[in-house]
Amino acid sequence: MPVAVVKLGSSIVAEDSGALRLSVVARICEEVAALHAAGVDVVVVTSGAIARGIHLLGLGGRPRAVEELQAASAVGQGRLYRTYDEHLRERGIQSAQVLLTFFDMSARTHYLNARRTLRTLVDWRIVPVINENDTTTTDEISFGDNDFLAAQVAVLVDASLLLLLTSTAGLFTADPRSDPAARLVETVDDPAELAALSISAETSALGSGGMRSKVAAAEMATAAGIPTVIGSGFEPGVLARAWAGEPVGTRFAPHPVRQPSFKLWLRYAKPSLGSVVVDAGAARALRDGGTSLLPVGIVGVEGAFEAGDAVEVVADGSAVGKGISNYSAAELRRVMGLKSGAVREVLPRATEEAVHRDYFVLV
């Protein structure tokens, strides 16, 4: 069955005070149930646990200390999920709470296990309600109000649509609150088209994302062949209209050539722990020839990483790509600039490639 991933930002789930927008959450659950009844499996990614905890604890504002944010999330997480569960059960739908961390995305075995679990829930026609596990990680703060998480989930479940619900009608050419000439961008065929726009990173009082993180999430999802819509969660019927392909918000067209799941994971989820600087010839071969990176083309090594870690590949101050290193940083410093024969004299058991082309992606 087709799958829609629906993400609700903090500004949709909660007031600036942290009080839950019960009528909005109830309406969206009703729309989720309608899609579900029409044969569309739905996955919900929600923010708002921290906001909910802040309100329940009477803190009066979003804390800055990490441990206070985590404590607020611990209080709010269960209460937030219970709201979704009650509304969905009233409509005859079974839900499941799923808490993910960035480690679940960045470690390949955890990533694959999360994919199997989510796909099983969807196959059973259960609606997963997903949030970042803020109690033990700060990644929700780092990755922008769960936008990145929603895009990852869309890739994991092979979604047919990613819908990012926010407090605005979509992406505008400028901030509509301060520029009366700002107009809605209805369609985006290529995220590169947006380079000339001033995209705001401003968030709500209790949020952590902003439009910039939503555009980045859309770029990731569309690279996986998943159309993405940024729209208003306050607009009744937004789920059905977005699913039907009707004009609503800003629609990002899927990339015509879908990238393999592994390379999507490498590009967007696997953190880089260092970088290698390559000469112009190696950079050209990587960009144009699709070759592997050999030690002879490396002129510098930055950071401390081990074999199997992801590294950025840089040339002349600009990023070329990202790949899995077959060498540690210390080993690469010993053999960089050397031809393969000389490398084997220094490290007899070393592989020929510093980064194999199958484990490399251009950025």
Residue frames relative to the residue before (quaternion, step in Angstrom):
aa qw qx qy qz dx dy dz
M 1.0000 0.0000 0.0000 0.0000 0.00 0.00 0.00
P 0.5445 -0.6041 0.4542 0.3637 3.61 -1.12 0.52
V 0.2259 -0.7791 0.5770 0.0953 3.56 -1.18 0.68
A 0.1221 -0.7543 0.6408 0.0742 3.55 -1.06 0.85
V 0.1912 -0.7486 0.6245 0.1141 3.55 -1.01 0.88
V 0.0921 -0.8051 0.5860 -0.0060 3.56 -0.66 1.17
K 0.0976 -0.8138 0.5726 0.0166 3.57 -0.64 1.12
L 0.1635 -0.7839 0.5957 0.0628 3.58 -0.85 1.03
G 0.3214 -0.7564 0.5423 0.1745 3.56 -0.74 1.07
S 0.6996 -0.4723 0.3323 0.4209 3.54 -1.29 0.32
S 0.6561 0.5300 -0.3206 0.4312 3.59 1.01 -0.78
I 0.6393 0.4936 -0.3203 0.4950 3.58 1.24 -0.39
V 0.7057 0.4794 -0.2598 0.4524 3.55 0.94 -0.91
A 0.8357 0.1118 0.0019 0.5376 3.58 0.93 -0.88
E 0.5317 -0.5746 0.5191 0.3430 3.53 -1.32 0.48
D 0.6736 -0.4701 0.3624 0.4403 3.57 -1.27 0.19
S 0.6350 0.5324 -0.3222 0.4576 3.59 1.17 -0.55
G 0.5472 -0.6037 0.4024 0.4175 3.58 1.24 -0.39
A 0.4859 0.6492 -0.4444 0.3806 3.59 1.24 -0.14
L 0.4960 -0.6845 0.4523 0.2843 3.55 -0.90 0.95
R 0.3507 -0.6969 0.5822 0.2288 3.57 -1.04 0.81
L 0.1756 -0.8498 0.4883 0.0921 3.56 0.39 1.26
S 0.6654 0.5066 -0.3241 0.4423 3.60 0.90 -0.83
V 0.6501 0.5087 -0.3185 0.4660 3.59 1.03 -0.74
V 0.6605 0.4968 -0.3071 0.4717 3.58 0.89 -0.93
A 0.6445 0.5231 -0.3199 0.4569 3.59 0.98 -0.85
R 0.6674 0.4981 -0.3113 0.4578 3.60 0.90 -0.87
I 0.6638 0.4937 -0.3146 0.4655 3.59 0.93 -0.84
C 0.6210 0.5188 -0.3447 0.4757 3.60 1.04 -0.69
E 0.6237 0.5272 -0.3329 0.4715 3.58 1.06 -0.70
E 0.6665 0.4836 -0.2982 0.4827 3.58 1.00 -0.79
V 0.5961 0.5395 -0.3506 0.4803 3.58 1.10 -0.66
A 0.6608 0.5087 -0.3046 0.4603 3.59 0.93 -0.92
A 0.6413 0.5242 -0.3280 0.4543 3.60 1.01 -0.76
L 0.6450 0.4963 -0.3183 0.4862 3.59 0.97 -0.80
H 0.6340 0.5451 -0.3125 0.4509 3.55 0.99 -0.92
A 0.6737 0.4931 -0.2886 0.4687 3.58 0.94 -0.90
A 0.6679 0.4913 -0.2927 0.4764 3.58 1.19 -0.55
G 0.6373 -0.5693 0.3195 0.4094 3.59 1.27 0.15
V 0.5653 0.5667 -0.3942 0.4516 3.57 1.26 0.30
D 0.3087 -0.7316 0.5734 0.2017 3.58 -0.74 0.99
V 0.1582 -0.8067 0.5678 0.0422 3.56 -0.95 0.91
V 0.1186 -0.7412 0.6571 0.0690 3.52 -1.13 0.83
V 0.2000 -0.7825 0.5823 0.0926 3.57 -0.84 1.02
V 0.0735 -0.7480 0.6580 0.0459 3.56 -0.96 0.94
T 0.0387 -0.8446 0.5327 -0.0368 3.56 -0.53 1.15
S 0.2413 -0.6856 0.6620 0.1829 3.49 -1.23 0.64
G 0.5125 0.7004 -0.4268 0.2541 3.56 -1.26 -0.15
A 0.4769 0.6739 -0.4619 0.3241 3.63 1.18 -0.13
I 0.6578 0.4956 -0.3171 0.4702 3.58 0.94 -0.84
A 0.6476 0.5213 -0.3174 0.4562 3.56 0.94 -0.91
R 0.6486 0.5195 -0.3128 0.4600 3.56 0.98 -0.88
G 0.6697 0.5016 -0.2968 0.4603 3.57 0.94 -0.86
I 0.6162 0.5488 -0.3410 0.4505 3.57 1.03 -0.79
H 0.6762 0.4865 -0.2945 0.4683 3.56 0.95 -0.90
L 0.6761 0.5011 -0.3054 0.4455 3.59 0.85 -0.92
L 0.7141 0.4366 -0.2468 0.4884 3.58 1.09 -0.70
G 0.3901 -0.7470 0.4594 0.2807 3.57 1.29 -0.18
L 0.2545 0.8158 -0.4882 0.1771 3.58 1.05 0.70
G 0.4076 -0.7633 0.4324 0.2536 3.58 1.18 -0.41
G 0.8019 -0.0622 0.0326 0.5933 3.61 1.24 -0.04
R 0.6250 -0.5515 0.4020 0.3789 3.55 -1.30 0.30
P 0.3860 -0.7285 0.5091 0.2471 3.64 -0.62 1.04
R 0.4068 -0.6979 0.5312 0.2553 3.55 -1.28 0.33
A 0.6254 0.5453 -0.3451 0.4387 3.58 1.06 -0.66
V 0.5458 -0.6514 0.4223 0.3153 3.56 -0.89 0.98
E 0.6786 0.4998 -0.3105 0.4396 3.58 0.85 -0.94
E 0.6377 0.5129 -0.3352 0.4668 3.61 1.10 -0.59
L 0.6169 0.5260 -0.3360 0.4795 3.58 1.07 -0.71
Q 0.6686 0.4988 -0.2952 0.4659 3.56 0.97 -0.88
A 0.6444 0.5080 -0.3238 0.4710 3.58 1.00 -0.76
A 0.6383 0.5175 -0.3264 0.4672 3.59 0.99 -0.81
S 0.6398 0.5211 -0.3202 0.4655 3.57 1.02 -0.79
A 0.6331 0.5434 -0.3331 0.4393 3.58 0.98 -0.85
V 0.6618 0.4849 -0.2992 0.4872 3.58 1.08 -0.74
G 0.7657 0.4356 -0.2080 0.4251 3.57 0.84 -0.99
Q 0.5612 0.6654 -0.3864 0.3051 3.57 1.09 -0.67
G 0.7081 0.4623 -0.2711 0.4598 3.58 0.76 -1.04
R 0.6470 0.5187 -0.3211 0.4574 3.58 0.99 -0.84
L 0.6443 0.5275 -0.3227 0.4500 3.59 1.01 -0.80
Y 0.6772 0.4826 -0.3041 0.4648 3.58 0.84 -0.94
R 0.6214 0.5607 -0.3522 0.4188 3.59 0.95 -0.83
T 0.6117 0.5520 -0.3481 0.4471 3.59 1.07 -0.71
Y 0.6655 0.4844 -0.3001 0.4821 3.58 0.90 -0.91
D 0.6648 0.5274 -0.3098 0.4289 3.56 0.86 -0.99
E 0.6679 0.5028 -0.3103 0.4525 3.59 0.90 -0.88
H 0.6795 0.4860 -0.2979 0.4619 3.59 0.88 -0.89
L 0.6738 0.4814 -0.3039 0.4712 3.59 0.96 -0.77
R 0.6431 0.5181 -0.3286 0.4583 3.62 1.00 -0.77
E 0.5993 0.5619 -0.3563 0.4451 3.58 1.10 -0.66
R 0.7293 0.3811 -0.2126 0.5269 3.57 1.21 -0.54
G 0.6085 -0.6257 0.3199 0.3687 3.55 1.25 0.51
I 0.5714 0.5925 -0.3772 0.4245 3.59 1.19 0.44
Q 0.3301 -0.7222 0.5785 0.1865 3.53 -0.97 0.96
S 0.1083 -0.7941 0.5954 0.0569 3.58 -0.96 0.87
A 0.1800 -0.7619 0.6104 0.1203 3.54 -1.32 0.24
Q 0.3460 -0.7264 0.5524 0.2178 3.57 -0.92 0.89
V 0.0136 -0.7838 0.6203 -0.0267 3.57 -0.87 0.99
L 0.0906 -0.7850 0.6124 0.0228 3.57 -0.76 1.10
L 0.0715 -0.8093 0.5831 -0.0054 3.56 -0.72 1.09
T 0.2093 -0.7413 0.6196 0.1509 3.54 -1.27 0.47
F 0.6619 -0.4910 0.3709 0.4280 3.55 -1.26 0.23
F 0.5802 0.5766 -0.3820 0.4301 3.60 1.11 -0.59
D 0.6210 0.5446 -0.3427 0.4476 3.59 1.07 -0.71
M 0.6872 0.4556 -0.2745 0.4948 3.57 1.16 -0.56
S 0.7306 0.4719 -0.2466 0.4275 3.57 0.93 -0.92
A 0.6768 0.4191 -0.2932 0.5295 3.62 1.14 -0.48
R 0.4842 -0.7267 0.4000 0.2783 3.56 -0.51 1.20
T 0.6683 0.4952 -0.3184 0.4546 3.61 0.89 -0.85
H 0.6446 0.5003 -0.3196 0.4817 3.60 1.02 -0.74
Y 0.6126 0.5610 -0.3299 0.4484 3.56 1.06 -0.83
L 0.6931 0.4665 -0.2766 0.4747 3.57 0.87 -0.95
N 0.6411 0.5161 -0.3290 0.4630 3.59 1.04 -0.73
A 0.6281 0.5179 -0.3337 0.4753 3.60 1.03 -0.77
R 0.6344 0.5314 -0.3308 0.4536 3.58 1.01 -0.78
R 0.6603 0.5032 -0.3122 0.4618 3.59 0.91 -0.88
T 0.6621 0.5107 -0.3122 0.4509 3.59 0.93 -0.88
L 0.6849 0.4834 -0.2947 0.4587 3.58 0.84 -0.95
R 0.6650 0.4981 -0.3130 0.4602 3.57 0.95 -0.80
T 0.6127 0.5314 -0.3523 0.4669 3.59 1.11 -0.61
L 0.6408 0.5164 -0.3242 0.4664 3.59 0.93 -0.86
V 0.6661 0.4948 -0.3023 0.4692 3.58 0.93 -0.88
D 0.6324 0.5295 -0.3303 0.4589 3.59 0.99 -0.80
W 0.6889 0.4548 -0.2660 0.4977 3.58 1.12 -0.67
R 0.4364 -0.7232 0.4260 0.3242 3.57 1.35 0.08
I 0.3991 0.6551 -0.5071 0.3929 3.53 1.05 0.92
V 0.3527 -0.7308 0.5440 0.2133 3.58 -0.99 0.82
P 0.2528 -0.7583 0.5781 0.1640 3.63 -0.48 1.11
V 0.1411 -0.7410 0.6506 0.0879 3.56 -1.05 0.83
I 0.0821 -0.8597 0.5023 -0.0433 3.53 -0.18 1.37
N 0.0630 0.7606 -0.6453 0.0318 3.51 -1.15 0.74
E 0.5667 -0.5466 0.4800 0.3868 3.53 -1.30 0.30
N 0.4124 -0.6917 0.5286 0.2684 3.58 -1.05 0.73
D 0.1383 -0.8551 0.4965 0.0554 3.56 0.38 1.28
T 0.5551 0.6345 -0.3983 0.3614 3.60 1.16 -0.48
T 0.7996 0.2564 -0.1308 0.5270 3.59 1.08 -0.67
T 0.7765 0.2361 -0.1578 0.5625 3.60 1.21 -0.01
T 0.3449 -0.7303 0.5487 0.2159 3.56 -1.21 0.48
D 0.3445 0.7947 -0.4597 0.1962 3.59 1.24 0.22
E 0.5759 0.5708 -0.4042 0.4232 3.62 1.08 -0.53
I 0.6373 0.5115 -0.3199 0.4795 3.54 1.09 -0.73
S 0.6840 0.4987 -0.2802 0.4527 3.59 0.96 -0.87
F 0.7917 0.3724 -0.1772 0.4506 3.57 0.87 -0.91
G 0.6244 -0.6371 0.3283 0.3104 3.56 1.14 0.45
D 0.7626 -0.4422 0.2548 0.3974 3.52 0.28 1.31
N 0.6752 -0.5466 0.2665 0.4174 3.55 1.07 0.88
D 0.3698 0.7243 -0.5070 0.2857 3.63 1.16 0.26
F 0.6553 0.5025 -0.3006 0.4772 3.56 0.94 -0.91
L 0.6395 0.5279 -0.3191 0.4587 3.56 0.97 -0.87
A 0.6499 0.5217 -0.3176 0.4524 3.60 0.94 -0.87
A 0.6531 0.5010 -0.3163 0.4716 3.58 0.98 -0.82
Q 0.6309 0.5237 -0.3275 0.4694 3.58 1.02 -0.78
V 0.6562 0.5071 -0.3105 0.4645 3.57 0.93 -0.89
A 0.6221 0.5432 -0.3408 0.4492 3.59 0.99 -0.80
V 0.6538 0.4880 -0.3072 0.4900 3.58 1.02 -0.78
L 0.6419 0.5532 -0.3234 0.4210 3.58 0.94 -0.91
V 0.7786 0.3354 -0.1737 0.5012 3.60 0.88 -0.91
D 0.4089 -0.7263 0.4619 0.3031 3.59 1.32 0.13
A 0.0709 0.8583 -0.5023 0.0769 3.55 0.91 1.02
S 0.4198 -0.6757 0.5487 0.2572 3.53 -1.30 0.46
L 0.7920 0.0521 -0.0259 0.6078 3.58 1.27 -0.34
L 0.1292 -0.7296 0.6640 0.1007 3.53 -1.19 0.74
L 0.0718 -0.7971 0.5996 -0.0033 3.56 -0.74 1.12
L 0.1249 -0.7944 0.5938 0.0259 3.56 -0.56 1.23
L 0.1461 -0.8186 0.5537 0.0435 3.56 -0.37 1.27
T 0.0229 0.7958 -0.6006 0.0740 3.53 -0.82 1.08
S 0.6545 -0.5421 0.3602 0.3847 3.58 -1.28 -0.07
T 0.6688 0.4364 -0.3079 0.5172 3.60 1.26 0.03
A 0.6416 -0.5682 0.3726 0.3559 3.57 -1.28 0.39
G 0.7561 -0.2599 0.1812 0.5727 3.59 1.26 -0.16
L 0.6898 -0.4245 0.3618 0.4616 3.54 -1.22 -0.57
F 0.1555 -0.7981 0.5791 0.0594 3.56 -0.85 1.01
T 0.6100 -0.5656 0.4154 0.3680 3.56 -1.25 0.44
A 0.7656 0.0029 -0.0105 0.6433 3.58 1.29 -0.39
D 0.6625 -0.4848 0.3646 0.4395 3.57 -1.25 0.09
P 0.3378 -0.7805 0.4824 0.2094 3.64 -0.37 1.14
R 0.5816 0.5894 -0.3787 0.4134 3.59 1.19 -0.33
S 0.7901 0.2803 -0.1465 0.5250 3.58 1.14 -0.55
D 0.7475 0.3227 -0.1862 0.5499 3.59 1.24 -0.34
P 0.2969 -0.7922 0.5033 0.1762 3.63 -0.28 1.20
A 0.6398 0.5259 -0.3285 0.4540 3.60 1.23 -0.34
A 0.4331 0.7074 -0.4628 0.3127 3.61 1.26 -0.07
R 0.0808 -0.7976 0.5971 0.0296 3.57 -0.96 0.86
L 0.5645 -0.6074 0.4490 0.3327 3.51 -1.21 0.61
V 0.3051 -0.7014 0.6128 0.1987 3.56 -1.03 0.85
E 0.2531 -0.8292 0.4809 0.1305 3.57 -0.22 1.26
T 0.8088 0.0436 -0.0055 0.5864 3.60 0.97 -0.78
V 0.1055 -0.7535 0.6462 0.0600 3.54 -1.21 0.66
D 0.2226 -0.7961 0.5519 0.1094 3.57 -0.55 1.16
D 0.7802 0.0519 -0.0044 0.6233 3.57 1.18 -0.62
P 0.4815 -0.6890 0.4513 0.2996 3.63 -0.70 1.02
A 0.5549 0.6110 -0.3978 0.4006 3.61 1.16 -0.46
E 0.5485 0.6247 -0.3878 0.3980 3.59 1.22 -0.45
L 0.6841 0.5270 -0.2753 0.4224 3.58 1.16 -0.61
A 0.3925 0.7613 -0.4582 0.2377 3.58 1.28 -0.07
A 0.6970 0.4842 -0.2801 0.4486 3.60 1.02 -0.72
L 0.6052 0.5772 -0.3602 0.4134 3.60 1.23 -0.28
S 0.3673 -0.6806 0.5823 0.2507 3.54 -1.23 0.52
I 0.0648 -0.8356 0.5454 -0.0083 3.55 0.02 1.32
S 0.3943 -0.7667 0.4669 0.1969 3.53 -0.63 1.17
A 0.2572 -0.7300 0.6107 0.1675 3.50 -1.22 0.69
E 0.4014 0.7349 -0.4605 0.2944 3.59 1.31 0.10
T 0.1838 -0.7938 0.5760 0.0664 3.54 -1.00 0.86
S 0.6183 -0.4882 0.4363 0.4348 3.51 -1.35 -0.06
A 0.7267 -0.4465 0.2925 0.4324 3.56 -1.29 0.22
L 0.7886 0.2781 -0.1421 0.5296 3.58 1.05 -0.73
G 0.5664 0.6044 -0.3822 0.4097 3.57 1.26 0.10
S 0.2662 -0.7714 0.5566 0.1557 3.54 -1.32 0.02
G 0.6049 0.6056 -0.3449 0.3852 3.58 1.23 0.08
G 0.1006 -0.7743 0.6164 0.1022 3.55 -0.21 -1.28
M 0.6788 -0.5164 0.3374 0.3985 3.55 -1.26 0.39
R 0.5909 0.5957 -0.3765 0.3927 3.59 1.03 -0.68
S 0.6840 0.4752 -0.2992 0.4656 3.59 0.91 -0.86
K 0.6181 0.5385 -0.3467 0.4559 3.59 1.13 -0.58
V 0.6365 0.5091 -0.3256 0.4792 3.57 1.03 -0.76
A 0.6381 0.5150 -0.3270 0.4698 3.60 1.01 -0.77
A 0.6395 0.5131 -0.3198 0.4748 3.59 1.03 -0.77
A 0.6381 0.5227 -0.3201 0.4660 3.57 1.02 -0.82
E 0.6257 0.5375 -0.3356 0.4548 3.58 1.02 -0.78
M 0.6642 0.5029 -0.3064 0.4604 3.57 0.95 -0.86
A 0.6902 0.4862 -0.2911 0.4501 3.57 0.82 -0.98
T 0.6809 0.4839 -0.3067 0.4563 3.60 0.89 -0.86
A 0.5799 0.5605 -0.3759 0.4564 3.60 1.15 -0.50
A 0.6800 0.4485 -0.2688 0.5140 3.56 1.24 -0.52
G 0.5843 -0.6109 0.3620 0.3928 3.57 1.26 0.16
I 0.5496 0.6161 -0.3820 0.4152 3.58 1.27 0.33
P 0.3510 -0.7236 0.5460 0.2348 3.63 -0.59 1.04
T 0.1464 -0.8060 0.5729 0.0263 3.54 -1.01 0.87
V 0.1164 -0.7804 0.6126 0.0471 3.55 -1.04 0.85
I 0.1542 -0.7277 0.6601 0.1045 3.54 -1.05 0.89
G 0.1568 0.8133 -0.5379 0.1569 3.57 -0.52 1.16
S 0.6306 -0.5544 0.4033 0.3637 3.52 -1.34 0.16
G 0.3634 -0.7323 0.5396 0.2013 3.55 -0.88 0.99
F 0.6147 0.5445 -0.3456 0.4541 3.56 1.28 -0.16
E 0.5947 0.5833 -0.3563 0.4232 3.59 1.25 -0.13
P 0.3849 -0.7343 0.5027 0.2449 3.64 -0.48 1.09
G 0.8151 0.2606 -0.2038 0.4756 3.55 -1.04 0.82
V 0.3688 0.7691 -0.4700 0.2268 3.58 1.26 0.11
L 0.6372 0.5387 -0.3478 0.4275 3.62 0.99 -0.75
A 0.6889 0.4811 -0.2901 0.4581 3.57 0.81 -0.98
R 0.6708 0.4997 -0.3091 0.4525 3.58 0.93 -0.82
A 0.6487 0.5051 -0.3221 0.4693 3.57 0.97 -0.82
W 0.6573 0.5095 -0.3144 0.4576 3.59 0.96 -0.85
A 0.6904 0.4809 -0.2730 0.4664 3.58 1.02 -0.80
G 0.4956 -0.6756 0.4211 0.3474 3.59 1.25 -0.16
E 0.4016 0.7146 -0.4798 0.3129 3.57 1.23 0.32
P 0.6191 -0.5462 0.3964 0.4016 3.61 -1.18 0.45
V 0.2891 0.7168 -0.5897 0.2344 3.55 -0.62 1.15
G 0.8428 0.0436 -0.0533 0.5338 3.58 -0.81 0.98
T 0.6229 -0.4799 0.4309 0.4428 3.52 -1.13 -0.85
R 0.1541 -0.8022 0.5738 0.0597 3.57 -0.67 1.12
F 0.2089 -0.7629 0.6055 0.0874 3.55 -0.86 1.07
A 0.3690 -0.7482 0.5110 0.2072 3.56 -0.69 1.11
P 0.5070 -0.6465 0.4666 0.3276 3.61 -1.03 0.71
H 0.5531 -0.5900 0.4697 0.3539 3.54 -1.17 0.62
P 0.5145 -0.6846 0.4127 0.3103 3.62 -0.83 0.90
V 0.7465 0.2677 -0.1726 0.5842 3.58 1.17 -0.55
R 0.2848 -0.7904 0.5211 0.1503 3.55 -0.39 1.23
Q 0.3856 -0.7157 0.5323 0.2361 3.56 -0.91 0.93
P 0.5736 -0.5860 0.4364 0.3703 3.61 -1.11 0.62
S 0.6354 -0.5639 0.3777 0.3683 3.55 -1.13 0.71
F 0.6464 0.5309 -0.3360 0.4329 3.60 0.92 -0.86
K 0.7034 0.4619 -0.2845 0.4593 3.58 0.87 -0.91
L 0.5854 0.5391 -0.3715 0.4782 3.59 1.15 -0.48
W 0.6411 0.5156 -0.3131 0.4745 3.55 0.98 -0.89
L 0.6692 0.5075 -0.3030 0.4503 3.57 0.88 -0.94
R 0.7021 0.4855 -0.2782 0.4403 3.56 0.86 -0.96
Y 0.8287 0.2948 -0.1145 0.4618 3.56 0.78 -1.01
A 0.7872 0.3658 -0.1782 0.4633 3.62 1.01 -0.66
K 0.6822 0.4822 -0.2982 0.4618 3.57 1.00 -0.72
P 0.3260 -0.7718 0.5033 0.2114 3.65 -0.52 1.06
S 0.4019 -0.6914 0.5461 0.2496 3.57 -1.10 0.73
L 0.2156 -0.8011 0.5510 0.0902 3.56 -0.89 0.96
G 0.7952 0.0193 -0.0286 0.6054 3.57 1.26 0.18
S 0.2805 -0.7518 0.5627 0.1990 3.55 -1.25 -0.21
V 0.2025 -0.7318 0.6334 0.1492 3.53 -1.30 0.46
V 0.2839 -0.7486 0.5812 0.1456 3.54 -0.99 0.93
V 0.1210 -0.8114 0.5708 0.0339 3.58 -0.77 1.03
D 0.5344 -0.6176 0.4657 0.3407 3.56 -1.25 0.43
A 0.7265 -0.4606 0.2910 0.4188 3.56 -1.29 0.25
G 0.6406 0.5368 -0.3284 0.4401 3.58 1.01 -0.75
A 0.6653 0.4883 -0.3019 0.4772 3.56 0.94 -0.86
A 0.6355 0.5295 -0.3299 0.4549 3.58 0.99 -0.83
R 0.6589 0.5068 -0.3054 0.4645 3.57 0.97 -0.86
A 0.6552 0.5122 -0.3109 0.4602 3.58 0.99 -0.82
L 0.6515 0.5054 -0.3137 0.4709 3.59 1.02 -0.76
R 0.7039 0.4738 -0.2717 0.4540 3.57 0.90 -0.95
D 0.8183 0.3077 -0.1205 0.4704 3.56 0.77 -1.06
G 0.7731 0.3965 -0.1941 0.4554 3.55 1.04 -0.70
G 0.3603 -0.7544 0.4820 0.2621 3.57 1.24 -0.27
T 0.3736 0.7509 -0.4671 0.2801 3.56 1.12 0.65
S 0.5483 -0.5480 0.4925 0.3956 3.53 -1.36 -0.01
L 0.4523 -0.6541 0.5289 0.2962 3.56 -1.30 0.34
L 0.1711 -0.7870 0.5888 0.0680 3.57 -0.76 1.11
P 0.6428 -0.5416 0.3657 0.3998 3.62 -1.10 0.51
V 0.5954 0.5991 -0.3718 0.3852 3.61 1.04 -0.66
G 0.7073 0.4687 -0.2662 0.4573 3.59 1.11 -0.59
I 0.5877 0.5865 -0.3588 0.4266 3.58 1.30 -0.07
V 0.1317 -0.8127 0.5660 0.0434 3.56 -0.88 1.00
G 0.8111 0.0679 -0.0511 0.5787 3.59 1.24 -0.11
V 0.1424 -0.7713 0.6166 0.0678 3.56 -1.20 0.61
E 0.0630 -0.8105 0.5823 -0.0088 3.56 -0.80 1.04
G 0.7640 0.3484 -0.2651 0.4739 3.56 -1.00 0.81
A 0.3871 -0.6753 0.5732 0.2559 3.52 -1.40 -0.02
F 0.1920 0.7773 -0.5732 0.1743 3.59 -0.48 1.17
E 0.3783 -0.7108 0.5530 0.2140 3.52 -1.30 0.41
A 0.6466 -0.4706 0.4048 0.4433 3.55 -1.29 0.20
G 0.7361 0.3574 -0.2912 0.4956 3.58 -0.84 1.01
D 0.5908 0.5478 -0.3734 0.4599 3.58 1.26 -0.20
A 0.4813 -0.6406 0.5096 0.3135 3.56 -1.26 0.41
V 0.0668 -0.7857 0.6146 0.0200 3.56 -1.09 0.80
E 0.4361 -0.6352 0.5627 0.2994 3.53 -1.26 0.49
V 0.2221 -0.7357 0.6227 0.1471 3.56 -1.12 0.72
V 0.0640 -0.8316 0.5485 -0.0592 3.55 -0.55 1.25
A 0.0107 -0.7758 0.6308 0.0104 3.56 -1.13 0.72
D 0.8531 -0.0223 -0.0143 0.5211 3.57 -0.86 1.01
G 0.7352 -0.4561 0.2241 0.4485 3.56 0.97 0.91
S 0.6888 0.4390 -0.2775 0.5057 3.60 1.27 -0.05
A 0.5117 -0.6473 0.4714 0.3113 3.56 -1.08 0.75
V 0.2426 -0.7482 0.6030 0.1333 3.55 -1.03 0.87
G 0.7647 -0.2576 0.2159 0.5498 3.54 0.86 -0.96
K 0.3741 -0.6876 0.5819 0.2203 3.49 -1.35 -0.27
G 0.1042 0.8214 -0.5525 0.0958 3.57 -0.88 0.85
I 0.5379 -0.5859 0.4963 0.3479 3.52 -1.37 0.12
S 0.3237 -0.7713 0.5202 0.1727 3.57 -0.65 1.11
N 0.3417 -0.7267 0.5621 0.1982 3.56 -1.06 0.82
Y 0.7156 0.3720 -0.2132 0.5514 3.57 1.32 -0.15
S 0.4692 -0.5995 0.5466 0.3489 3.54 -1.28 0.31
A 0.6648 -0.4873 0.3698 0.4287 3.57 -1.26 0.26
A 0.6495 0.5230 -0.3196 0.4501 3.58 0.96 -0.86
E 0.6591 0.5050 -0.3095 0.4635 3.59 0.97 -0.82
L 0.6583 0.5132 -0.3159 0.4510 3.56 0.94 -0.86
R 0.6281 0.5326 -0.3482 0.4478 3.59 1.01 -0.71
R 0.6551 0.5150 -0.3113 0.4569 3.59 1.13 -0.59
V 0.8075 0.3051 -0.1327 0.4870 3.59 0.99 -0.76
M 0.4357 0.7034 -0.4836 0.2855 3.63 1.17 -0.09
G 0.7845 0.2964 -0.2568 0.4803 3.52 -1.05 0.91
L 0.6206 0.5555 -0.3403 0.4364 3.58 1.26 -0.19
K 0.4721 -0.6381 0.5265 0.3045 3.56 -1.19 0.64
S 0.7277 -0.4854 0.2633 0.4067 3.56 -1.24 0.51
G 0.6470 0.5296 -0.3301 0.4382 3.60 0.92 -0.83
A 0.6768 0.4816 -0.2844 0.4787 3.55 0.96 -0.90
V 0.5944 0.5623 -0.3614 0.4471 3.60 1.10 -0.67
R 0.6807 0.4949 -0.2957 0.4519 3.58 0.90 -0.91
E 0.6016 0.5445 -0.3665 0.4554 3.59 1.14 -0.46
V 0.6927 0.4496 -0.2667 0.4969 3.58 1.08 -0.76
L 0.7885 0.0830 -0.0065 0.6094 3.59 0.97 -0.94
P 0.2481 -0.8359 0.4676 0.1454 3.60 0.21 1.25
R 0.7485 0.3971 -0.2255 0.4808 3.60 1.01 -0.68
A 0.4389 0.7202 -0.4464 0.2991 3.58 1.23 0.07
T 0.4739 -0.6332 0.5261 0.3125 3.55 -1.22 0.57
E 0.6174 -0.5731 0.3878 0.3741 3.56 -1.19 0.46
E 0.7452 0.3953 -0.2084 0.4950 3.58 1.00 -0.85
A 0.3961 -0.6767 0.5628 0.2615 3.54 -1.00 0.82
V 0.7518 -0.0045 0.0097 0.6593 3.56 1.15 -0.80
H 0.3119 -0.7631 0.5355 0.1831 3.58 -0.60 1.11
R 0.5900 -0.6195 0.3896 0.3410 3.56 -1.02 0.79
D 0.6225 0.5468 -0.3442 0.4416 3.60 1.15 -0.54
Y 0.7400 0.3392 -0.1882 0.5495 3.57 1.29 -0.42
F 0.5895 0.5263 -0.3576 0.4976 3.52 1.15 0.82
V 0.0398 -0.7879 0.6145 0.0102 3.56 -1.08 0.77
L 0.4395 -0.6809 0.5217 0.2664 3.56 -0.99 0.85
V 0.1522 -0.7781 0.6019 0.0959 3.58 -1.11 0.65
